[in-house]
Amino acid sequence: KKLHQELAMAQEEQKSLNGVVERCLAKMEMDSRERPFLVDKRMVTQMLAAYLEQSNHPKAQHEILTKMADLLGFSTSEREQVGLSQKRKGPLSDDPANLSDLTDRFV
């Protein structure tokens, strides 16, 4: 009889632990689905501080703001709202100085 009681108690404990494990797995799965949308607050704080420190350097501010927009996943309209509507200049932009600089480096 004592063995039956111990078995019953062990089975109840197993059910309880299985429930805990199931809840933990569900939470981990939910967290993993949210992960792509999470941003490190420390990084945003550092970027914001760097942006504010560059008040006399608009080009540097623009670079920092662009990086923040990328990090935070801004939409096109959100980028326009904060003044990032200009297209980025790539290495092959129409600027002749850039093209000649690239040509010089290539040759």
C-alpha positions as CSV (number, residue, x, y, z in Angstrom):
1,K,0.0,0.0,0.0
2,K,2.8,2.4,0.8
3,L,4.4,1.7,-2.6
4,H,1.1,2.6,-4.3
5,Q,1.0,5.9,-2.4
6,E,4.6,6.7,-3.3
7,L,3.8,5.8,-7.0
8,A,0.7,8.0,-7.0
9,M,2.7,10.9,-5.4
10,A,5.5,10.4,-8.0
11,Q,3.0,10.4,-10.8
12,E,1.4,13.6,-9.5
13,E,4.8,15.3,-9.3
14,Q,5.6,14.2,-12.8
15,K,2.3,15.7,-14.1
16,S,3.1,18.9,-12.3
17,L,6.7,19.0,-13.6
18,N,5.4,18.2,-17.1
19,G,3.1,21.2,-16.9
20,V,6.0,23.5,-15.8
21,V,8.1,22.2,-18.7
22,E,5.3,22.8,-21.2
23,R,4.8,26.4,-20.0
24,C,8.6,27.0,-20.2
25,L,8.7,25.7,-23.7
26,A,5.8,27.8,-24.8
27,K,7.4,30.9,-23.3
28,M,10.7,30.2,-25.0
29,E,8.9,29.7,-28.3
30,M,7.0,33.0,-27.9
31,D,10.2,34.8,-26.9
32,S,12.1,33.4,-30.0
33,R,9.3,34.7,-32.2
34,E,9.6,38.2,-30.7
35,R,13.4,38.3,-30.8
36,P,13.7,39.9,-34.3
37,F,11.7,42.9,-33.0
38,L,13.8,43.5,-29.9
39,V,16.4,46.2,-29.8
40,D,19.1,46.7,-27.2
41,K,18.1,49.9,-25.3
42,R,21.8,50.6,-24.5
43,M,22.6,50.7,-28.2
44,V,19.8,53.1,-28.9
45,T,20.9,55.3,-26.0
46,Q,24.5,55.4,-27.2
47,M,23.4,56.2,-30.7
48,L,21.1,59.0,-29.5
49,A,23.9,60.5,-27.4
50,A,26.3,60.3,-30.3
51,Y,23.7,62.0,-32.5
52,L,23.2,64.9,-30.0
53,E,27.0,65.3,-29.5
54,Q,27.4,65.9,-33.3
55,S,25.1,68.9,-33.3
56,N,27.8,70.9,-35.2
57,H,28.3,68.1,-37.7
58,P,25.2,67.6,-39.8
59,K,26.8,64.9,-42.0
60,A,27.7,62.8,-39.0
61,Q,24.2,63.3,-37.5
62,H,22.7,62.1,-40.8
63,E,24.9,59.0,-40.7
64,I,23.9,58.2,-37.1
65,L,20.3,58.9,-37.8
66,T,20.4,56.6,-40.8
67,K,22.0,53.8,-38.8
68,M,19.3,54.3,-36.1
69,A,16.6,54.0,-38.7
70,D,18.1,50.8,-40.0
71,L,18.4,49.4,-36.5
72,L,14.9,50.3,-35.6
73,G,13.4,49.1,-38.9
74,F,11.9,52.4,-40.0
75,S,9.5,52.3,-42.8
76,T,9.9,54.6,-45.8
77,S,7.3,57.1,-44.4
78,E,9.0,57.0,-41.0
79,R,12.3,57.8,-42.7
80,E,10.8,60.7,-44.5
81,Q,9.2,61.9,-41.2
82,V,12.7,62.3,-39.6
83,G,14.3,63.8,-42.7
84,L,15.9,60.7,-44.3
85,S,13.9,60.9,-47.5
86,Q,17.0,61.5,-49.6
87,K,18.3,58.5,-51.4
88,R,21.7,57.3,-50.1
89,K,24.6,57.9,-52.3
90,G,26.4,54.7,-53.1
91,P,29.9,54.4,-54.5
92,L,28.6,54.6,-58.1
93,S,26.5,57.7,-57.6
94,D,26.4,60.4,-60.4
95,D,28.8,62.6,-58.5
96,P,31.8,62.9,-60.9
97,A,34.2,63.3,-57.9
98,N,33.2,59.9,-56.6
99,L,33.5,58.3,-60.0
100,S,37.0,59.7,-60.7
101,D,38.1,58.8,-57.1
102,L,36.9,55.2,-57.8
103,T,38.7,55.2,-61.1
104,D,41.9,56.4,-59.6
105,R,41.8,53.7,-56.9
106,F,41.0,51.0,-59.5
107,V,43.8,52.0,-61.8
